[in-house]
Amino acid sequence: MSTIDIENARVWAVGSDIDTDQLAPGAYMKLGLEGIAPHCLEVVRPEFAAEARPGDVIAAGPNFGIGSSREQAAGALVRLGVKAVIAPSFNGLYFRNAFNLGLLLITCADAGLLRDGEAVSLSLEGTGPVVHRADGQTLDCEPIPVFLLEMVAAGGLLNQLRSRFSKAPKEL
């Protein structure tokens, strides 16, 4: 399996119940991801899309990704370069859409301890991911199945399948 490294990532703290319309506003859905991403989280963090940098992470409260099943809600974060979302819980449809698109979701009961702008690193140790804070504190998180980590490392399900089938023997 490829590794997933997150080091010195800037945290964007958002609240609880971040829904898919806040991540991918319906008014912009006809514009595709390139038109949606600049409006990602604009109602809760107006500066987010303009200031987010590749490798940043989001720390959220419970119920991240509630709402509709639109995969653009995860796709907008991927397009902006967000490496992971750390939250106590995720909507089930959002959870699978995110992994399918290569976005790492980390279920962590203590995500609310993370502060806006702080730097964190992530390691995949033992039974689950560990978030390392600059002050030395660590947050243990729930295990992530290996097949989902492999999907993220590949850049999402489609990339994983392309790689797998490009290496498959051709039928005679």
Backbone bond lengths (Angstrom), bond angles and torsions (degrees), N, CA, C in turn:
res aa  C-N    CA-C-N  psi(-1)  N-CA   C-N-CA  omega(-1)  CA-C   N-CA-C  phi
1 M - - - 1.449 - - 1.516 109.22 -
2 S 1.315 117.32 139.92 1.455 122.03 173.52 1.518 109.09 -68.82
3 T 1.323 115.42 156.47 1.454 118.87 179.79 1.516 110.71 -91.43
4 I 1.302 114.02 156.71 1.456 121.85 175.80 1.516 105.51 -119.21
5 D 1.319 116.63 111.63 1.451 120.66 -178.49 1.513 110.63 -109.74
6 I 1.309 115.16 130.85 1.453 120.78 172.58 1.524 106.18 -131.33
7 E 1.327 115.53 113.96 1.462 120.45 -179.70 1.523 109.75 -131.70
8 N 1.310 114.98 135.57 1.462 121.83 178.04 1.528 112.89 49.73
9 A 1.303 115.71 46.86 1.462 121.35 178.97 1.523 109.82 -83.86
10 R 1.312 116.01 138.06 1.463 120.69 176.77 1.523 109.07 -78.79
11 V 1.328 115.67 134.91 1.459 122.58 179.70 1.526 110.59 -91.84
12 W 1.329 114.38 132.56 1.466 122.46 169.60 1.520 105.69 -108.47
13 A 1.327 117.71 109.40 1.462 121.12 -179.67 1.529 109.51 -87.02
14 V 1.311 115.14 128.59 1.463 121.82 175.30 1.524 106.74 -128.17
15 G 1.289 117.65 170.74 1.455 121.52 -175.56 1.508 114.13 -85.29
16 S 1.304 113.45 -161.04 1.461 122.63 178.32 1.528 110.09 -86.55
17 D 1.299 115.13 163.95 1.467 122.74 172.72 1.527 113.11 56.98
18 I 1.321 117.13 39.19 1.469 120.91 175.40 1.525 106.47 -71.44
19 D 1.324 115.54 117.48 1.469 118.65 -175.24 1.527 112.07 -99.12
20 T 1.311 114.74 169.51 1.466 120.32 -175.69 1.517 112.24 -66.12
21 D 1.331 118.13 -24.79 1.461 119.85 177.45 1.533 111.02 -73.94
22 Q 1.314 117.66 -27.76 1.464 120.33 174.41 1.534 110.39 -73.53
23 L 1.319 116.67 -32.48 1.466 121.78 -179.83 1.528 111.84 -80.47
24 A 1.305 116.55 -39.32 1.472 122.65 -179.05 1.525 107.70 -137.51
25 P 1.340 116.95 82.48 1.471 120.26 -175.54 1.522 113.11 -55.49
26 G 1.331 114.32 132.65 1.458 120.96 -177.35 1.516 114.23 -56.17
27 A 1.316 117.87 -31.63 1.466 121.45 -178.46 1.522 112.91 -63.24
28 Y 1.329 116.98 -18.41 1.470 121.09 -175.94 1.528 113.31 -110.93
29 M 1.325 116.85 4.11 1.465 120.08 -173.85 1.527 113.08 -59.37
30 K 1.301 119.10 -31.23 1.464 121.19 -178.18 1.529 111.97 -73.30
31 L 1.324 118.20 -9.46 1.466 122.22 -176.43 1.528 113.82 -89.87
32 G 1.310 118.54 -5.51 1.461 120.52 -176.79 1.522 110.45 76.16
33 L 1.327 116.63 175.40 1.462 120.55 -175.78 1.523 113.41 -60.02
34 E 1.332 116.46 -34.57 1.466 118.34 -179.99 1.526 111.71 -65.26
35 G 1.320 117.67 -25.89 1.454 121.62 176.95 1.521 113.65 -93.26
36 I 1.322 116.39 -24.19 1.465 121.48 -179.87 1.530 110.93 -80.45
37 A 1.319 117.49 -45.47 1.468 122.06 -172.98 1.534 113.69 -52.87
38 P 1.335 120.30 -40.12 1.471 119.05 179.43 1.533 114.24 -64.20
39 H 1.329 117.09 -10.13 1.470 121.34 -179.22 1.526 112.16 -111.14
40 C 1.320 116.70 4.87 1.458 121.98 -178.91 1.533 110.24 -60.86
41 L 1.302 116.21 125.67 1.471 124.86 177.50 1.527 114.42 62.92
42 E 1.331 118.61 17.14 1.460 119.93 -174.80 1.528 113.59 -63.12
43 V 1.320 118.48 -24.25 1.469 118.92 -179.88 1.528 112.40 -79.45
44 V 1.333 117.85 -22.66 1.474 120.10 179.04 1.523 113.07 -108.26
45 R 1.323 117.38 -28.38 1.465 123.21 178.85 1.524 107.81 -142.37
46 P 1.342 118.19 80.89 1.463 121.47 -174.04 1.531 114.10 -54.26
47 E 1.306 118.05 -28.65 1.462 122.06 -178.03 1.526 113.39 -86.22
48 F 1.318 117.60 -9.11 1.465 121.39 -170.49 1.527 113.78 -54.89
49 A 1.308 117.93 -58.26 1.469 120.34 -173.59 1.521 112.22 -61.16
50 A 1.314 117.88 -37.01 1.471 120.93 -178.77 1.523 112.01 -74.93
51 E 1.332 117.36 -28.62 1.460 120.47 -174.06 1.524 115.12 -105.78
52 A 1.329 117.78 -12.60 1.466 120.47 179.09 1.519 109.64 -63.20
53 R 1.306 115.90 142.09 1.461 122.49 -179.83 1.524 109.88 -124.80
54 P 1.317 116.44 151.26 1.472 118.58 177.45 1.528 111.11 -53.60
55 G 1.322 114.93 132.04 1.459 121.00 -179.82 1.516 113.75 100.02
56 D 1.345 118.54 -11.18 1.466 120.95 177.58 1.524 109.86 -65.97
57 V 1.338 115.68 159.95 1.459 121.77 175.68 1.529 109.05 -128.35
58 I 1.306 114.95 156.79 1.463 121.59 176.18 1.518 107.88 -109.53
59 A 1.338 115.86 134.05 1.462 122.10 170.88 1.522 106.31 -110.51
60 A 1.312 116.07 124.91 1.463 120.31 -174.12 1.516 111.14 -130.86
61 G 1.324 114.24 167.53 1.453 120.99 172.73 1.520 109.70 -83.68
62 P 1.323 116.24 -171.43 1.469 120.19 -178.85 1.530 112.81 -62.95
63 N 1.313 114.99 159.54 1.468 124.58 173.01 1.524 113.64 68.84
64 F 1.301 118.25 35.98 1.459 120.51 178.24 1.527 109.03 -66.96
65 G 1.340 116.34 132.69 1.456 121.54 176.67 1.513 114.76 85.41
66 I 1.337 117.81 18.19 1.464 118.93 177.60 1.527 108.86 -68.15
67 G 1.304 115.99 161.93 1.460 120.11 178.20 1.510 111.93 114.25
68 S 1.306 114.99 -141.87 1.469 120.53 -174.88 1.528 111.57 -74.60
69 S 1.302 114.96 172.83 1.465 120.72 -178.17 1.523 112.91 -90.39
70 R 1.329 119.11 11.37 1.468 121.12 -175.01 1.526 111.71 -60.66
71 E 1.323 114.93 120.36 1.463 119.50 -179.68 1.520 112.26 -70.78
72 Q 1.316 117.61 -15.65 1.467 120.92 177.84 1.527 111.51 -62.30
73 A 1.325 117.92 -22.48 1.464 121.16 178.92 1.528 110.60 -64.36
74 A 1.306 117.48 -37.49 1.468 120.76 173.86 1.527 110.11 -82.18
75 G 1.316 116.53 -37.30 1.461 121.44 -178.96 1.515 113.16 -60.62
76 A 1.330 118.04 -35.57 1.467 121.07 179.16 1.524 110.29 -63.88
77 L 1.328 117.27 -40.39 1.469 120.25 178.24 1.528 110.98 -66.62
78 V 1.328 116.23 -41.35 1.465 120.09 177.37 1.524 109.63 -61.51
79 R 1.310 116.98 -44.54 1.473 121.61 -179.75 1.525 111.31 -60.61
80 L 1.324 117.49 -34.71 1.462 121.62 179.04 1.526 112.79 -81.00
81 G 1.331 117.07 -5.96 1.460 120.91 176.59 1.515 115.09 90.97
82 V 1.331 117.45 9.17 1.462 120.12 178.08 1.526 108.70 -62.22
83 K 1.314 115.91 131.26 1.460 121.34 -175.53 1.533 112.64 -87.64
84 A 1.346 116.24 -34.29 1.468 119.06 -176.53 1.522 109.95 -159.92
85 V 1.336 114.07 158.19 1.459 122.08 170.60 1.519 106.23 -121.09
86 I 1.331 115.59 129.84 1.464 122.46 -179.98 1.521 106.82 -114.10
87 A 1.330 117.27 120.41 1.465 121.54 -177.61 1.526 109.24 -154.32
88 P 1.347 116.75 159.37 1.465 119.32 177.56 1.526 113.62 -68.99
89 S 1.354 116.96 -28.05 1.457 119.43 179.18 1.521 109.89 -158.80
90 F 1.337 114.52 156.50 1.462 122.90 -177.92 1.523 109.28 -132.10
91 N 1.334 116.05 150.72 1.449 120.75 170.04 1.527 107.63 -64.51
92 G 1.322 117.08 140.63 1.462 121.13 -176.27 1.518 114.36 -60.61
93 L 1.331 117.83 -44.19 1.465 120.30 179.11 1.528 111.12 -66.25
94 Y 1.312 116.23 -41.70 1.466 119.70 178.07 1.532 110.01 -62.27
95 F 1.319 116.16 -41.11 1.465 121.65 -179.27 1.527 110.31 -54.97
96 R 1.309 116.22 -50.74 1.467 119.05 -177.86 1.522 111.96 -71.33
97 N 1.320 118.27 -39.46 1.463 120.46 176.86 1.526 110.83 -58.99
98 A 1.324 116.74 -42.97 1.468 120.55 -178.39 1.528 110.89 -61.00
99 F 1.308 117.32 -50.23 1.465 119.54 179.65 1.525 111.15 -63.53
100 N 1.335 116.90 -39.20 1.468 119.81 177.92 1.523 111.75 -58.83
101 L 1.335 116.93 -30.41 1.467 121.58 -179.02 1.533 112.66 -95.96
102 G 1.334 117.06 1.87 1.462 120.75 176.54 1.515 115.05 89.58
103 L 1.326 117.86 15.89 1.462 121.79 178.24 1.521 109.36 -95.94
104 L 1.319 116.29 123.85 1.458 122.02 -179.05 1.524 110.06 -78.97
105 L 1.328 116.60 126.06 1.457 122.35 173.80 1.516 108.25 -111.26
106 I 1.325 115.53 130.16 1.452 121.45 -177.69 1.523 108.08 -117.98
107 T 1.311 116.36 115.37 1.452 121.32 179.01 1.518 108.21 -85.24
108 C 1.335 115.19 114.46 1.459 120.90 -173.35 1.527 108.94 -140.96
109 A 1.316 116.75 115.60 1.458 121.53 -178.36 1.526 111.77 -58.82
110 D 1.325 117.57 -30.25 1.465 121.88 -176.27 1.527 113.57 -96.60
111 A 1.310 118.72 19.11 1.470 121.39 -178.58 1.522 111.63 -56.43
112 G 1.317 118.15 -30.37 1.454 122.45 -179.75 1.519 114.08 -65.11
113 L 1.331 117.56 -14.02 1.467 120.81 177.06 1.524 112.24 -76.12
114 L 1.340 116.42 -20.91 1.462 120.39 -178.30 1.528 109.93 -72.26
115 R 1.306 115.59 137.57 1.467 121.59 -175.34 1.521 111.42 -107.22
116 D 1.305 114.72 146.56 1.450 121.52 178.91 1.529 110.73 -55.97
117 G 1.319 116.25 129.28 1.454 122.02 176.43 1.514 115.74 86.58
118 E 1.313 118.45 -11.08 1.461 118.63 179.62 1.524 110.46 -71.98
119 A 1.312 116.32 160.09 1.461 121.96 178.77 1.527 108.90 -100.26
120 V 1.320 115.75 133.23 1.463 121.00 177.43 1.525 109.35 -131.51
121 S 1.306 113.92 157.97 1.461 121.13 172.42 1.520 106.96 -125.92
122 L 1.309 115.74 158.46 1.455 120.99 -179.18 1.515 108.72 -128.26
123 S 1.319 114.76 135.56 1.459 118.86 172.51 1.522 108.12 -127.43
124 L 1.296 114.62 148.50 1.462 120.76 177.81 1.525 106.64 -103.05
125 E 1.318 114.88 90.20 1.453 121.36 -174.97 1.519 110.50 -113.79
126 G 1.320 116.19 147.68 1.455 121.08 172.30 1.504 114.15 49.63
127 T 1.330 115.51 -120.47 1.456 120.14 -173.12 1.523 113.70 -91.91
128 G 1.316 117.90 -7.61 1.457 118.44 -179.50 1.506 112.17 -169.39
129 P 1.332 116.47 171.37 1.461 120.25 179.35 1.526 111.13 -67.79
130 V 1.331 114.44 151.20 1.455 121.59 176.35 1.523 107.39 -126.70
131 V 1.331 116.00 128.78 1.459 121.25 175.32 1.520 107.13 -93.95
132 H 1.331 116.41 126.46 1.458 122.75 -179.91 1.522 108.51 -106.12
133 R 1.331 115.63 121.54 1.460 121.06 178.34 1.524 109.35 -92.22
134 A 1.316 116.70 157.00 1.462 121.81 -178.25 1.527 112.36 -61.03
135 D 1.339 117.54 -27.47 1.475 120.51 -179.63 1.525 112.59 -81.51
136 G 1.335 117.04 2.75 1.458 121.33 178.64 1.517 114.09 95.88
137 Q 1.313 118.25 -13.38 1.453 121.40 178.09 1.522 109.41 -68.46
138 T 1.317 115.96 144.14 1.463 120.65 176.14 1.525 109.51 -121.11
139 L 1.324 114.88 147.71 1.457 121.80 176.69 1.522 107.94 -118.60
140 D 1.325 116.07 117.71 1.455 120.31 176.81 1.518 109.10 -80.56
141 C 1.307 115.90 139.82 1.457 121.53 -175.97 1.520 110.20 -125.02
142 E 1.323 115.44 169.48 1.465 120.41 -177.76 1.527 110.89 -71.41
143 P 1.332 116.53 145.01 1.468 120.05 178.25 1.524 111.83 -58.50
144 I 1.329 114.75 149.66 1.465 122.20 176.02 1.526 106.94 -116.07
145 P 1.323 117.56 126.84 1.466 118.94 179.68 1.531 111.85 -56.42
146 V 1.308 115.77 143.07 1.466 121.99 -177.50 1.529 111.49 -56.20
147 F 1.324 118.02 -39.95 1.472 118.90 -177.41 1.533 111.36 -63.40
148 L 1.341 117.90 -30.76 1.465 120.02 176.91 1.525 111.29 -74.87
149 L 1.325 116.94 -37.92 1.470 120.14 176.22 1.526 110.45 -63.67
150 E 1.316 116.82 -38.57 1.468 120.60 177.54 1.528 110.84 -64.56
151 M 1.331 116.01 -37.03 1.451 120.21 178.84 1.532 110.73 -65.03
152 V 1.323 117.10 -43.56 1.469 121.49 178.09 1.525 109.95 -64.37
153 A 1.319 117.22 -44.63 1.471 120.88 -179.41 1.524 111.44 -60.90
154 A 1.333 116.71 -31.68 1.470 121.23 179.39 1.525 112.11 -80.13
155 G 1.331 117.62 -10.43 1.455 120.64 -177.24 1.521 113.14 90.02
156 G 1.328 116.29 18.83 1.457 121.24 177.74 1.518 112.72 117.33
157 L 1.318 115.02 169.64 1.461 121.70 -175.94 1.523 112.91 -61.84
158 L 1.328 118.47 -45.13 1.471 119.48 -178.36 1.523 111.43 -62.72
159 N 1.317 117.57 -42.43 1.468 119.90 177.43 1.522 111.13 -64.34
160 Q 1.324 116.37 -39.23 1.455 120.62 178.32 1.532 110.94 -62.49
161 L 1.321 116.20 -44.16 1.468 119.85 179.67 1.527 111.77 -68.16
162 R 1.331 117.33 -41.03 1.473 120.01 176.59 1.521 110.84 -57.41
163 S 1.317 115.59 -44.96 1.466 120.15 -179.91 1.527 110.90 -64.78
164 R 1.317 115.76 -45.58 1.466 120.20 -178.14 1.521 111.28 -62.60
165 F 1.335 117.40 -45.20 1.455 119.83 -175.63 1.524 113.02 -80.17
166 S 1.314 118.27 -21.04 1.462 119.44 175.70 1.525 110.60 -72.02
167 K 1.335 116.78 -21.10 1.455 121.43 -179.76 1.527 112.05 -97.88
168 A 1.331 116.37 -7.41 1.465 120.37 -178.27 1.524 109.51 -72.54
169 P 1.335 115.99 144.80 1.476 118.93 177.17 1.531 109.97 -63.90
170 K 1.306 116.43 141.57 1.472 122.12 178.10 1.518 109.27 -75.81
171 E 1.332 114.69 140.67 1.465 119.39 178.20 1.525 109.10 -72.97
172 L 1.300 116.06 146.38 1.460 121.09 179.04 1.495 112.09 -85.17
